[in-house]
């Protein structure tokens, strides 16, 4: 069992600006956001590339 | 006169923020004006539920986590939690907003060495074999200079 305490400053700004129709975090209507300079398709592609990189890192042979 | 100047500056700032980040996708998602209003309020509620994460985690397997970071700039410690979260966080409140009731799946893997850290954060629906469903990010001062990884998480936090 553990405890979590966290404040998301950017999300707070996203909440306030959302009233003016600005989606700072790119997360309106979707579960995961995107970086501001990306489209959702580019974000999915970048995540796929990163997954490949991450897998290679985790599967690299251990040093003896 | 001064109020007009302040208002125009605020409007210019909003336009700049909108241009940089993008406007909401409400117009594409809504089917009619009433639906538009409903989605608008739903988005605001979702954004509000994402402002803070406060709760308790429970995992079936033993996990370990001592991790903290101020404004994503001073990550320190290590954390690995793969379990369930009870409370407010990740756009849900005791499962409300996530389609469940009581708790929601939660995943955190993080390590921080003050100047640099790395975080993986999963809420609600995620697959650890599919990084497009998990927030991944470099944090710390060094993280500012590293290209973004995968799907962004809530930074700074």
Backbone of each chain as ProteinMPNN parsed JSONL, in Angstrom:
{"seq_chain_A": "XXXXXXXXXXXXXXXXXXXXXXXXXXXXXXXXXXXXXXXXXXXXXXXXXXXXXXXXXXXXXXXX", "coords_chain_A": {"N_chain_A": [[0.85, -1.19, 0.0], [0.534, 2.232, -0.786], [1.122, 5.798, -0.851], [0.01, 8.589, -2.739], [0.745, 11.812, -3.841], [0.311, 14.609, -5.739], [0.69, 17.455, -7.818], [-0.479, 18.84, -10.745], [0.729, 21.229, -12.549], [0.605, 22.224, -15.174], [-1.704, 21.067, -16.088], [-3.521, 22.401, -14.547], [-3.411, 24.935, -15.66], [-4.303, 24.227, -18.153], [-6.909, 23.531, -17.533], [-7.996, 26.037, -16.815], [-7.568, 27.589, -19.17], [-9.07, 26.077, -20.826], [-11.706, 26.908, -20.638], [-11.763, 28.98, -22.374], [-11.662, 27.706, -24.73], [-9.233, 26.659, -25.418], [-6.996, 24.053, -25.783], [-4.57, 23.155, -24.082], [-3.052, 20.911, -23.273], [-3.739, 19.098, -25.149], [-5.596, 17.096, -24.659], [-8.344, 16.936, -24.713], [-11.182, 15.061, -24.909], [-9.762, 12.756, -25.376], [-7.85, 10.033, -23.975], [-5.083, 10.121, -23.626], [-2.73, 12.748, -23.984], [-0.902, 14.908, -26.258], [2.237, 16.125, -27.531], [2.637, 19.662, -27.905], [3.47, 20.387, -30.516], [2.693, 18.347, -32.139], [0.577, 16.222, -34.227], [-2.21, 14.016, -33.499], [-1.75, 11.643, -34.817], [0.973, 11.761, -35.363], [1.888, 11.699, -32.756], [1.169, 9.104, -31.986], [2.77, 7.629, -33.742], [5.313, 8.449, -32.868], [5.281, 7.379, -30.31], [5.264, 4.684, -30.933], [7.768, 4.37, -32.126], [9.349, 5.022, -29.931], [8.709, 2.947, -28.236], [9.954, 0.79, -29.446], [12.621, 1.533, -29.144], [12.795, 1.557, -26.376], [12.323, -1.137, -25.791], [14.56, -2.34, -26.931], [16.491, -1.277, -25.269], [15.814, -2.403, -22.772], [16.14, -5.07, -23.325], [18.788, -5.44, -23.817], [21.871, -7.238, -23.582], [23.03, -8.252, -20.366], [25.853, -6.925, -18.597], [28.691, -8.793, -17.601]], "CA_chain_A": [[0.0, 0.0, 0.0], [1.338, 3.445, -0.852], [0.399, 7.075, -0.916], [0.358, 9.429, -3.886], [0.351, 13.222, -3.776], [0.926, 15.247, -6.909], [-0.039, 18.6, -8.373], [-0.115, 18.999, -12.159], [0.612, 22.675, -12.804], [0.229, 22.449, -16.57], [-3.112, 20.676, -16.205], [-4.305, 23.486, -13.934], [-3.492, 25.974, -16.692], [-5.142, 23.637, -19.196], [-8.285, 23.63, -17.038], [-8.429, 27.446, -16.884], [-7.628, 28.011, -20.573], [-10.107, 25.278, -21.49], [-12.948, 27.679, -20.679], [-11.67, 29.85, -23.554], [-11.594, 26.856, -25.912], [-7.843, 26.301, -25.714], [-6.631, 22.744, -25.235], [-3.117, 23.255, -23.933], [-2.448, 19.587, -23.146], [-4.177, 18.24, -26.262], [-6.226, 15.903, -24.096], [-9.802, 17.015, -24.707], [-11.859, 13.974, -25.619], [-8.897, 11.578, -25.507], [-7.265, 9.651, -22.691], [-3.698, 10.584, -23.579], [-2.494, 13.965, -24.753], [0.181, 14.907, -27.242], [3.08, 17.292, -27.418], [1.956, 20.745, -28.628], [3.835, 20.511, -31.933], [2.357, 17.108, -32.835], [-0.8, 15.804, -34.427], [-2.418, 12.771, -32.759], [-1.122, 10.567, -35.591], [2.427, 11.867, -35.119], [2.115, 11.27, -31.369], [1.089, 7.638, -31.966], [3.977, 7.142, -34.423], [6.461, 8.697, -31.986], [5.182, 6.413, -29.213], [5.638, 3.383, -31.492], [9.236, 4.394, -32.269], [9.925, 5.017, -28.598], [8.506, 1.609, -27.682], [10.997, -0.035, -30.034], [13.87, 1.958, -28.497], [12.706, 1.128, -24.972], [12.453, -2.594, -25.751], [15.969, -2.648, -27.193], [17.248, -0.914, -24.067], [15.516, -3.359, -21.71], [16.546, -6.426, -23.705], [20.215, -5.509, -24.097], [22.497, -8.229, -22.705], [23.641, -7.714, -19.147], [27.312, -7.05, -18.498], [29.122, -9.724, -16.549]], "C_chain_A": [[0.889, 1.246, 0.0], [0.469, 4.679, -0.967], [0.924, 7.919, -2.078], [-0.138, 10.85, -3.647], [1.061, 13.973, -4.883], [0.048, 16.393, -7.399], [0.455, 18.817, -9.802], [-0.341, 20.448, -12.577], [0.093, 22.974, -14.211], [-1.246, 22.115, -16.791], [-4.013, 21.742, -15.592], [-4.495, 24.624, -14.93], [-4.404, 25.515, -17.839], [-6.621, 23.746, -18.82], [-8.815, 25.061, -17.202], [-8.585, 27.894, -18.34], [-8.698, 27.257, -21.353], [-11.426, 26.021, -21.596], [-12.968, 28.627, -21.878], [-11.51, 29.028, -24.832], [-10.189, 26.472, -26.319], [-7.495, 24.995, -25.011], [-5.112, 22.659, -25.175], [-2.445, 21.881, -23.944], [-2.865, 18.641, -24.271], [-4.896, 16.995, -25.79], [-7.751, 15.985, -24.015], [-10.384, 15.87, -25.529], [-11.014, 12.74, -25.835], [-8.245, 11.29, -24.158], [-5.844, 10.188, -22.537], [-3.51, 11.805, -24.459], [-1.382, 13.795, -25.767], [1.041, 16.129, -26.98], [2.494, 18.394, -28.298], [2.27, 20.813, -30.119], [3.452, 19.275, -32.742], [0.871, 17.037, -33.184], [-0.965, 14.497, -33.634], [-1.761, 11.59, -33.483], [0.392, 10.571, -35.358], [2.766, 11.392, -33.703], [2.098, 9.747, -31.276], [2.329, 7.041, -32.63], [5.209, 7.292, -33.532], [6.47, 7.692, -30.834], [5.612, 5.032, -29.693], [7.16, 3.297, -31.628], [9.91, 4.299, -30.91], [9.823, 3.634, -27.962], [9.606, 0.666, -28.17], [12.331, 0.252, -29.342], [13.923, 1.45, -27.054], [12.912, -0.381, -24.855], [13.901, -3.001, -25.976], [16.821, -2.365, -25.965], [17.047, -1.964, -22.975], [16.042, -4.758, -22.022], [18.033, -6.534, -23.986], [20.886, -6.46, -23.101], [23.17, -7.581, -21.501], [25.144, -7.906, -19.167], [27.654, -8.009, -17.375], [30.149, -9.057, -15.652]], "O_chain_A": [[1.89, 1.294, 0.716], [-0.745, 4.605, -1.155], [2.123, 7.952, -2.353], [-1.298, 11.062, -3.293], [2.291, 13.968, -4.95], [-1.18, 16.302, -7.392], [1.655, 18.958, -10.04], [-1.456, 20.843, -12.916], [-0.743, 23.857, -14.408], [-1.943, 22.775, -17.563], [-5.132, 21.962, -16.057], [-5.577, 25.202, -15.038], [-5.163, 26.299, -18.408], [-7.472, 24.015, -19.667], [-9.935, 25.268, -17.668], [-9.594, 28.497, -18.707], [-9.174, 27.717, -22.391], [-12.189, 25.797, -22.536], [-14.032, 29.03, -22.346], [-11.253, 29.585, -25.899], [-9.969, 26.01, -27.438], [-7.678, 24.855, -23.802], [-4.462, 22.16, -26.093], [-1.39, 21.709, -24.554], [-2.392, 17.506, -24.335], [-4.823, 15.95, -26.437], [-8.377, 15.185, -23.32], [-10.094, 15.743, -26.719], [-11.488, 11.766, -26.419], [-8.107, 12.176, -23.314], [-5.452, 10.647, -21.464], [-4.069, 11.883, -25.553], [-0.977, 12.679, -26.09], [0.622, 17.057, -26.289], [1.908, 18.095, -29.339], [1.43, 21.249, -30.907], [3.839, 19.157, -33.905], [0.028, 17.677, -32.554], [0.02, 13.935, -33.153], [-1.278, 10.654, -32.846], [1.008, 9.52, -35.18], [3.8, 10.762, -33.481], [2.917, 9.16, -30.568], [2.881, 6.056, -32.139], [6.041, 6.388, -33.447], [7.528, 7.211, -30.43], [6.252, 4.288, -28.95], [7.766, 2.28, -31.289], [10.907, 3.596, -30.744], [10.724, 3.199, -27.245], [10.122, -0.151, -27.407], [13.075, -0.667, -28.999], [14.958, 0.98, -26.581], [13.588, -0.853, -23.94], [14.415, -3.894, -25.303], [17.752, -3.109, -25.654], [18.009, -2.369, -22.324], [16.351, -5.533, -21.117], [18.507, -7.607, -24.359], [20.524, -6.491, -21.925], [23.787, -6.521, -21.6], [25.653, -8.904, -19.677], [26.995, -8.035, -16.336], [30.636, -9.675, -14.706]]}, "seq_chain_B": "XXXXXXXXXXXXXXXXXXXXXXXXXXXXXXXXXXXXXXXXXXXXXXXXXXXXXXXXXXXXXXXXXXXXXXXXXXXXXXXXXXXXXXXXXXXXXXXXXXXXXXXXXXXXXXXXXXXXXXXXXXXXXXXXXXXXXXXXXXXXXXXXXXXXXXXXXXXXX", "coords_chain_B": {"N_chain_B": [[-9.292, 52.922, -19.572], [-6.926, 51.656, -18.985], [-7.927, 49.179, -18.317], [-8.814, 48.244, -20.765], [-6.409, 47.935, -22.079], [-5.243, 45.915, -20.521], [-7.103, 43.879, -20.948], [-6.819, 43.528, -23.713], [-4.232, 42.626, -23.837], [-4.485, 40.224, -22.438], [-6.195, 38.887, -24.19], [-4.536, 38.701, -26.419], [-2.596, 37.041, -25.38], [-4.086, 34.71, -24.964], [-4.74, 34.065, -27.601], [-2.19, 33.581, -28.575], [-1.472, 31.398, -26.985], [-3.389, 29.589, -27.822], [-2.682, 29.308, -30.486], [-0.206, 28.152, -30.215], [-0.705, 25.776, -28.814], [-3.044, 24.638, -29.777], [-6.524, 24.47, -30.538], [-9.497, 23.405, -28.85], [-11.014, 20.247, -29.673], [-13.703, 20.249, -29.917], [-15.59, 21.13, -31.838], [-15.316, 19.3, -33.947], [-16.04, 16.966, -32.688], [-18.617, 17.242, -31.69], [-22.135, 16.663, -32.214], [-24.429, 18.158, -32.294], [-25.701, 21.398, -31.156], [-26.477, 21.102, -28.447], [-25.15, 18.796, -27.703], [-22.598, 19.761, -28.006], [-22.401, 21.572, -25.858], [-22.634, 19.769, -23.753], [-20.341, 18.147, -24.137], [-18.399, 20.092, -23.808], [-18.665, 20.776, -21.087], [-18.069, 18.294, -20.025], [-15.401, 17.971, -20.807], [-14.242, 20.051, -19.325], [-14.712, 19.144, -16.74], [-13.21, 16.815, -16.811], [-10.65, 17.9, -17.185], [-10.418, 19.233, -14.757], [-10.322, 17.089, -12.985], [-7.854, 16.185, -13.563], [-6.054, 17.852, -12.467], [-4.896, 17.372, -9.973], [-3.314, 14.652, -8.191], [-4.248, 12.605, -5.755], [-4.162, 10.113, -3.471], [-4.429, 6.58, -2.638], [-2.441, 3.73, -3.207], [-2.724, 0.303, -4.096], [-1.312, -2.857, -4.439], [-1.199, -6.131, -5.86], [1.166, -7.585, -5.98], [4.309, -7.247, -4.244], [5.566, -3.955, -4.224], [7.816, -1.168, -4.687], [8.391, 2.172, -3.728], [9.859, 5.213, -3.432], [9.753, 8.286, -4.177], [10.107, 11.53, -5.512], [9.508, 14.812, -6.843], [10.022, 18.202, -7.372], [8.056, 20.303, -9.162], [8.724, 18.873, -11.433], [11.418, 19.249, -11.721], [13.328, 18.442, -9.906], [13.844, 15.516, -9.702], [13.956, 12.691, -7.602], [14.868, 9.571, -6.289], [13.388, 6.249, -6.492], [10.847, 4.326, -8.125], [8.431, 1.804, -8.448], [5.392, 0.79, -9.264], [2.664, -1.218, -9.753], [-0.472, -1.481, -9.823], [-3.55, -0.788, -8.207], [-5.379, 2.295, -7.944], [-6.762, 4.357, -5.513], [-8.685, 7.114, -5.222], [-8.339, 10.626, -6.087], [-7.289, 11.383, -9.307], [-5.452, 11.329, -12.424], [-7.54, 12.005, -14.12], [-9.826, 10.889, -13.056], [-12.079, 10.069, -10.364], [-12.14, 8.111, -7.712], [-12.683, 6.089, -9.537], [-14.789, 7.17, -10.933], [-15.375, 8.639, -13.963], [-13.64, 7.087, -15.202], [-14.934, 4.909, -15.936], [-15.18, 2.912, -14.122], [-15.755, 1.784, -10.738], [-14.743, 2.83, -7.575], [-11.892, 2.16, -7.748], [-8.977, 2.526, -9.876], [-6.909, 1.161, -12.517], [-3.371, 1.512, -12.129], [-0.113, 2.63, -12.865], [3.269, 3.153, -12.234], [6.532, 3.844, -13.041], [9.582, 4.979, -12.182], [12.591, 6.882, -11.981], [14.949, 8.951, -10.444], [17.604, 11.306, -10.443], [18.085, 13.83, -9.408], [19.294, 15.887, -11.293], [18.463, 14.688, -13.583], [15.76, 12.642, -14.629], [13.449, 9.908, -15.163], [10.205, 9.059, -16.121], [7.463, 6.835, -16.179], [4.06, 6.63, -16.613], [0.964, 5.301, -15.998], [-2.533, 5.378, -16.389], [-5.855, 4.299, -15.778], [-6.714, 2.949, -18.621], [-4.306, 1.027, -19.931], [-1.516, -0.521, -21.558], [1.257, -2.295, -20.841], [2.875, -3.297, -22.748], [2.54, -1.714, -24.835], [3.609, 1.238, -25.545], [2.33, 3.486, -26.417], [0.184, 3.846, -24.887], [0.918, 4.748, -22.487], [2.139, 7.359, -20.373], [5.227, 8.852, -21.013], [8.234, 10.292, -20.007], [11.062, 12.497, -19.817], [12.484, 14.057, -17.032], [13.556, 16.673, -14.759], [16.329, 19.005, -14.838], [17.962, 18.282, -16.996], [16.12, 16.989, -18.529], [14.777, 18.975, -19.845], [16.25, 19.485, -22.053], [16.256, 17.236, -23.543], [14.892, 15.441, -26.244], [11.332, 15.07, -26.576], [9.732, 12.053, -25.403], [7.772, 9.358, -26.51], [4.362, 9.34, -25.425], [3.298, 12.346, -23.944], [3.482, 13.192, -20.464], [1.954, 14.589, -17.507], [3.56, 17.409, -17.193], [4.902, 20.465, -15.956], [4.993, 18.73, -12.818]], "CA_chain_B": [[-8.29, 52.754, -20.639], [-5.975, 50.642, -18.55], [-8.612, 47.893, -18.375], [-8.823, 47.831, -22.169], [-5.042, 47.478, -22.378], [-5.06, 44.624, -19.854], [-7.961, 42.914, -21.646], [-6.25, 43.227, -25.028], [-3.039, 41.798, -23.607], [-4.969, 38.888, -22.086], [-6.711, 38.278, -25.423], [-3.375, 38.37, -27.254], [-1.961, 35.886, -24.738], [-4.943, 33.555, -25.238], [-4.573, 33.729, -29.02], [-0.848, 32.992, -28.713], [-1.522, 30.061, -26.365], [-4.191, 28.751, -28.71], [-1.907, 29.027, -31.699], [0.901, 27.268, -29.861], [-1.143, 24.486, -28.303], [-4.181, 24.105, -30.516], [-7.824, 24.681, -29.919], [-10.198, 22.188, -28.479], [-11.578, 19.526, -30.819], [-15.147, 20.161, -29.662], [-16.37, 21.318, -33.066], [-15.301, 18.058, -34.726], [-16.636, 15.857, -31.934], [-20.029, 17.439, -31.317], [-23.115, 16.367, -33.273], [-25.41, 19.252, -32.325], [-25.346, 22.408, -30.144], [-26.646, 20.579, -27.089], [-24.037, 17.867, -27.524], [-21.425, 20.633, -27.873], [-22.382, 22.063, -24.473], [-22.369, 18.608, -22.894], [-18.929, 17.77, -24.274], [-17.604, 21.193, -23.229], [-18.684, 20.609, -19.631], [-17.369, 17.036, -19.731], [-13.962, 18.251, -20.949], [-13.801, 20.879, -18.188], [-14.697, 18.259, -15.563], [-12.055, 15.919, -16.985], [-9.453, 18.712, -16.928], [-10.362, 19.501, -13.315], [-9.917, 15.851, -12.314], [-6.449, 15.918, -13.88], [-5.201, 18.883, -11.85], [-4.134, 16.821, -8.845], [-3.386, 13.219, -7.926], [-4.169, 12.378, -4.314], [-4.832, 8.856, -3.178], [-3.73, 5.434, -2.069], [-2.257, 2.645, -4.18], [-2.678, -1.059, -3.57], [-0.856, -3.755, -5.503], [-1.202, -7.542, -5.441], [2.567, -7.983, -5.801], [5.053, -6.213, -3.519], [6.19, -2.917, -5.032], [8.596, -0.238, -3.873], [8.413, 3.521, -4.294], [10.154, 6.451, -2.703], [10.069, 9.132, -5.322], [9.518, 12.859, -5.452], [10.102, 15.817, -7.727], [9.34, 19.489, -7.301], [7.811, 20.898, -10.49], [9.432, 18.03, -12.416], [12.787, 19.745, -11.886], [14.26, 17.811, -8.969], [13.431, 14.13, -9.465], [14.855, 11.936, -6.722], [14.323, 8.321, -5.781], [12.965, 5.236, -7.46], [9.474, 3.878, -7.9], [7.78, 0.856, -9.354], [4.08, 0.416, -8.732], [1.723, -1.727, -10.76], [-1.595, -1.914, -9.005], [-4.779, 0.004, -8.358], [-5.321, 3.598, -7.296], [-8.009, 4.816, -4.902], [-8.634, 8.546, -4.933], [-8.473, 11.577, -7.194], [-6.08, 11.445, -10.118], [-5.488, 10.788, -13.781], [-8.823, 12.276, -14.772], [-10.925, 10.128, -12.457], [-12.247, 10.215, -8.924], [-12.618, 6.807, -7.246], [-13.202, 5.351, -10.686], [-15.75, 7.999, -11.67], [-14.656, 9.278, -15.07], [-12.817, 6.047, -15.829], [-15.821, 3.797, -16.274], [-15.18, 1.891, -13.069], [-16.167, 2.362, -9.472], [-13.879, 2.504, -6.438], [-10.464, 2.329, -8.016], [-8.608, 2.469, -11.299], [-5.547, 0.639, -12.694], [-2.348, 2.549, -11.99], [1.259, 2.146, -13.077], [4.317, 4.174, -12.161], [7.925, 3.42, -12.995], [10.315, 6.241, -12.232], [13.885, 6.975, -11.307], [15.424, 10.316, -10.535], [18.919, 11.618, -9.859], [18.061, 15.289, -9.252], [19.428, 16.654, -12.537], [17.727, 13.982, -14.633], [14.906, 11.554, -14.188], [12.585, 9.356, -16.197], [8.933, 8.612, -15.533], [6.407, 6.204, -16.98], [2.862, 6.753, -15.8], [-0.226, 4.768, -16.661], [-3.805, 5.523, -15.678], [-7.087, 3.769, -16.366], [-6.536, 1.887, -19.622], [-2.958, 1.052, -20.497], [-0.909, -1.815, -21.817], [2.69, -2.065, -20.655], [3.589, -3.715, -23.964], [2.228, -0.708, -25.851], [3.98, 2.518, -24.92], [1.452, 4.581, -26.842], [-0.898, 3.956, -23.904], [1.547, 5.143, -21.22], [2.873, 8.62, -20.406], [6.668, 8.659, -20.832], [8.86, 11.611, -20.073], [12.287, 12.83, -19.092], [12.268, 15.194, -16.14], [14.788, 17.259, -14.251], [16.883, 20.045, -15.716], [18.424, 17.65, -18.232], [14.936, 16.629, -19.304], [14.37, 20.115, -20.671], [17.061, 19.517, -23.272], [16.132, 15.954, -24.241], [13.693, 15.432, -27.098], [10.204, 14.371, -25.943], [9.619, 10.622, -25.652], [6.45, 8.751, -26.457], [3.228, 10.201, -25.11], [3.675, 13.223, -22.831], [2.773, 13.11, -19.202], [1.676, 15.902, -16.923], [4.775, 18.139, -16.812], [5.55, 20.083, -14.709], [4.135, 18.245, -11.737]], "C_chain_B": [[-7.304, 51.637, -20.285], [-6.601, 49.24, -18.61], [-8.63, 47.351, -19.799], [-7.452, 47.274, -22.551], [-4.798, 46.096, -21.771], [-5.86, 43.55, -20.581], [-7.372, 42.536, -22.999], [-4.995, 42.371, -24.895], [-3.446, 40.361, -23.279], [-5.485, 38.168, -23.324], [-5.566, 37.855, -26.326], [-2.672, 37.126, -26.715], [-2.755, 34.611, -25.024], [-4.79, 33.094, -26.682], [-3.228, 33.046, -29.236], [-0.829, 31.578, -28.144], [-2.299, 29.1, -27.253], [-3.428, 28.356, -29.956], [-0.794, 28.026, -31.406], [0.407, 25.867, -29.528], [-2.272, 23.875, -29.107], [-5.468, 24.318, -29.763], [-8.474, 23.338, -29.621], [-10.845, 21.554, -29.718], [-13.094, 19.398, -30.701], [-15.963, 20.218, -30.95], [-16.431, 20.037, -33.898], [-16.058, 16.937, -34.026], [-18.133, 16.007, -31.711], [-20.955, 17.223, -32.508], [-24.166, 17.461, -33.397], [-25.067, 20.226, -31.196], [-25.45, 21.907, -28.711], [-25.499, 19.623, -26.731], [-22.74, 18.636, -27.298], [-21.283, 21.106, -26.421], [-22.028, 20.927, -23.503], [-20.906, 18.204, -22.925], [-18.017, 18.821, -23.645], [-17.515, 21.022, -21.712], [-17.943, 19.336, -19.217], [-15.852, 17.227, -19.794], [-13.438, 19.056, -19.768], [-13.721, 20.023, -16.913], [-13.482, 17.337, -15.614], [-10.758, 16.666, -16.682], [-9.289, 18.976, -15.434], [-9.866, 18.266, -12.556], [-8.459, 15.511, -12.578], [-5.494, 16.89, -13.188], [-4.348, 18.311, -10.719], [-4.303, 15.311, -8.77], [-3.206, 13.037, -6.418], [-4.888, 11.075, -4.01], [-3.906, 7.79, -2.637], [-3.599, 4.372, -3.158], [-2.191, 1.309, -3.448], [-2.265, -1.967, -4.712], [-0.852, -5.188, -4.993], [0.212, -8.066, -5.183], [3.287, -6.896, -5.014], [5.728, -5.223, -4.478], [6.946, -1.97, -4.101], [8.603, 1.13, -4.525], [8.755, 4.551, -3.232], [10.633, 7.425, -3.762], [9.38, 10.485, -5.173], [10.223, 13.791, -6.406], [9.313, 17.105, -7.565], [9.267, 20.089, -8.694], [8.573, 20.166, -11.599], [10.883, 18.436, -12.614], [13.795, 19.053, -10.983], [13.839, 16.364, -8.686], [14.445, 13.388, -8.606], [14.147, 10.689, -6.231], [14.004, 7.337, -6.888], [11.541, 4.803, -7.124], [9.078, 2.837, -8.93], [6.489, 0.399, -8.689], [3.21, -0.048, -9.89], [0.54, -2.298, -9.984], [-2.847, -1.11, -9.277], [-4.683, 1.256, -7.492], [-6.71, 3.969, -6.775], [-7.872, 6.303, -4.604], [-8.855, 9.388, -6.171], [-7.177, 11.589, -7.998], [-6.265, 10.855, -11.489], [-6.818, 10.972, -14.474], [-9.975, 11.457, -14.245], [-10.949, 10.365, -10.949], [-12.916, 8.948, -8.408], [-13.301, 6.04, -8.386], [-14.198, 6.127, -11.518], [-15.0, 8.802, -12.734], [-13.758, 8.286, -15.773], [-13.648, 4.827, -16.176], [-15.794, 2.675, -15.27], [-15.686, 2.532, -11.785], [-15.222, 1.898, -8.363], [-12.42, 2.778, -6.699], [-10.213, 2.25, -9.515], [-7.205, 1.873, -11.419], [-4.524, 1.78, -12.724], [-0.971, 1.924, -12.163], [2.227, 3.313, -12.996], [5.672, 3.49, -12.114], [8.744, 4.692, -13.151], [11.648, 6.106, -11.519], [14.386, 8.396, -11.49], [16.741, 10.512, -9.827], [19.112, 13.129, -9.805], [18.185, 16.058, -10.577], [18.676, 16.006, -13.691], [16.879, 12.868, -14.021], [14.045, 11.082, -15.343], [11.342, 8.782, -15.527], [8.071, 7.93, -16.576], [5.175, 6.139, -16.093], [1.654, 6.247, -16.577], [-1.454, 4.906, -15.789], [-4.901, 4.813, -16.468], [-6.827, 2.628, -17.342], [-5.145, 2.008, -20.211], [-2.452, -0.369, -20.657], [0.597, -1.611, -21.752], [3.513, -2.572, -21.836], [3.337, -2.74, -25.103], [2.447, 0.683, -25.247], [3.134, 3.696, -25.392], [0.301, 4.762, -25.864], [-0.377, 4.448, -22.55], [2.231, 6.503, -21.395], [4.353, 8.324, -20.161], [7.34, 10.011, -20.931], [10.177, 11.674, -19.304], [11.977, 14.046, -18.242], [13.609, 15.642, -15.567], [15.298, 18.305, -15.228], [17.33, 19.47, -17.043], [17.249, 17.3, -19.135], [14.449, 17.735, -20.213], [15.077, 20.116, -22.018], [17.004, 18.211, -24.061], [14.828, 15.968, -25.035], [12.574, 14.652, -26.414], [10.138, 12.905, -26.347], [8.156, 10.231, -25.617], [5.328, 9.745, -26.234], [3.579, 11.053, -23.901], [2.851, 12.986, -21.576], [2.533, 14.508, -18.67], [2.94, 16.572, -16.386], [4.502, 19.624, -16.897], [4.541, 19.614, -13.667], [4.987, 17.939, -10.526]], "O_chain_B": [[-6.911, 50.818, -21.115], [-5.927, 48.254, -18.906], [-8.479, 46.149, -20.016], [-7.351, 46.269, -23.255], [-4.223, 45.217, -22.414], [-5.366, 42.446, -20.807], [-7.415, 41.372, -23.395], [-4.727, 41.505, -25.728], [-2.843, 39.405, -23.769], [-5.244, 36.973, -23.493], [-5.608, 36.783, -26.929], [-2.214, 36.274, -27.476], [-2.174, 33.56, -25.292], [-4.72, 31.897, -26.96], [-3.126, 32.066, -29.975], [-0.247, 30.67, -28.737], [-1.917, 27.941, -27.415], [-3.513, 27.22, -30.424], [-0.478, 27.169, -32.23], [1.031, 24.879, -29.917], [-2.422, 22.653, -29.099], [-5.504, 24.345, -28.533], [-8.036, 22.288, -30.092], [-11.176, 22.244, -30.682], [-13.694, 18.525, -31.328], [-16.908, 19.451, -31.131], [-17.466, 19.722, -34.484], [-16.642, 16.069, -34.675], [-18.841, 15.012, -31.558], [-20.62, 17.547, -33.647], [-24.729, 17.67, -34.471], [-24.223, 19.912, -30.357], [-24.621, 22.241, -27.864], [-24.964, 19.643, -25.623], [-21.891, 18.225, -26.506], [-20.201, 21.05, -25.836], [-21.241, 21.099, -22.572], [-20.299, 17.949, -21.885], [-17.0, 18.494, -23.032], [-16.435, 21.111, -21.127], [-17.274, 19.306, -18.184], [-15.115, 16.717, -18.95], [-12.346, 18.797, -19.263], [-12.791, 20.158, -16.118], [-12.814, 17.108, -14.606], [-9.874, 16.137, -16.009], [-8.177, 18.95, -14.906], [-9.09, 18.381, -11.607], [-7.885, 14.655, -11.905], [-4.275, 16.766, -13.308], [-3.204, 18.725, -10.534], [-5.306, 14.762, -9.226], [-2.127, 13.29, -5.88], [-6.086, 10.947, -4.262], [-2.771, 8.053, -2.238], [-4.528, 4.145, -3.933], [-1.672, 1.209, -2.337], [-2.794, -1.866, -5.818], [-0.537, -5.435, -3.829], [0.43, -8.883, -4.288], [2.91, -5.727, -5.107], [6.386, -5.632, -5.435], [6.738, -1.973, -2.887], [8.797, 1.244, -5.735], [8.023, 4.729, -2.259], [11.788, 7.383, -4.185], [8.223, 10.568, -4.761], [11.39, 13.591, -6.742], [8.083, 17.099, -7.615], [10.291, 20.349, -9.326], [9.006, 20.776, -12.577], [11.515, 18.01, -13.581], [14.993, 19.073, -11.264], [13.514, 16.028, -7.547], [15.649, 13.452, -8.856], [12.989, 10.733, -5.815], [14.31, 7.563, -8.059], [11.098, 4.906, -5.98], [9.354, 2.975, -10.122], [6.509, -0.297, -7.674], [3.049, 0.659, -10.884], [0.559, -3.449, -9.548], [-3.166, -0.792, -10.422], [-4.009, 1.278, -6.463], [-7.7, 3.902, -7.503], [-7.022, 6.699, -3.807], [-9.456, 8.955, -7.154], [-6.096, 11.781, -7.441], [-7.117, 9.993, -11.703], [-7.184, 10.17, -15.333], [-11.003, 11.337, -14.911], [-9.965, 10.801, -10.352], [-14.107, 8.73, -8.632], [-14.355, 5.43, -8.205], [-14.434, 5.792, -12.678], [-14.086, 9.561, -12.412], [-13.179, 8.592, -16.815], [-13.12, 3.825, -16.657], [-16.326, 1.596, -15.528], [-16.01, 3.72, -11.772], [-14.94, 0.707, -8.239], [-11.779, 3.535, -5.97], [-11.107, 1.949, -10.305], [-6.386, 2.056, -10.518], [-4.778, 2.855, -13.267], [-0.703, 0.829, -11.669], [2.014, 4.348, -13.628], [5.926, 2.655, -11.246], [8.609, 5.401, -14.148], [11.803, 5.322, -10.583], [14.259, 8.974, -12.57], [16.974, 9.961, -8.751], [20.187, 13.637, -10.125], [17.275, 16.802, -10.943], [18.299, 16.674, -14.654], [17.254, 12.249, -13.025], [13.921, 11.757, -16.365], [11.425, 8.108, -14.5], [7.963, 8.39, -17.713], [5.235, 5.654, -14.963], [1.367, 6.715, -17.679], [-1.424, 4.592, -14.599], [-4.851, 4.751, -17.696], [-6.73, 1.471, -16.935], [-4.839, 2.975, -20.908], [-2.903, -1.291, -19.978], [1.152, -0.834, -22.53], [4.713, -2.307, -21.918], [3.856, -2.916, -26.206], [1.593, 1.22, -24.542], [3.215, 4.785, -24.825], [-0.474, 5.712, -25.982], [-1.136, 4.552, -21.587], [2.83, 6.771, -22.437], [4.696, 7.625, -19.207], [7.049, 10.79, -21.839], [10.369, 11.0, -18.292], [11.284, 14.962, -18.687], [14.654, 15.06, -15.858], [14.753, 18.464, -16.32], [17.114, 20.074, -18.094], [17.372, 17.313, -20.36], [13.793, 17.482, -21.223], [14.578, 20.672, -22.996], [17.625, 18.089, -25.117], [13.798, 16.445, -24.558], [12.847, 13.662, -25.735], [10.444, 12.55, -27.486], [7.393, 10.721, -24.785], [5.337, 10.848, -26.781], [4.11, 10.531, -22.921], [1.675, 12.625, -21.639], [2.877, 15.496, -19.319], [3.341, 16.325, -15.248], [3.889, 20.038, -17.881], [3.39, 20.05, -13.648], [4.465, 17.515, -9.495]]}, "name": "protein", "num_of_chains": 2, "seq": "XXXXXXXXXXXXXXXXXXXXXXXXXXXXXXXXXXXXXXXXXXXXXXXXXXXXXXXXXXXXXXXXXXXXXXXXXXXXXXXXXXXXXXXXXXXXXXXXXXXXXXXXXXXXXXXXXXXXXXXXXXXXXXXXXXXXXXXXXXXXXXXXXXXXXXXXXXXXXXXXXXXXXXXXXXXXXXXXXXXXXXXXXXXXXXXXXXXXXXXXXXXXXXXXXXXXXXXXXXXXX"}
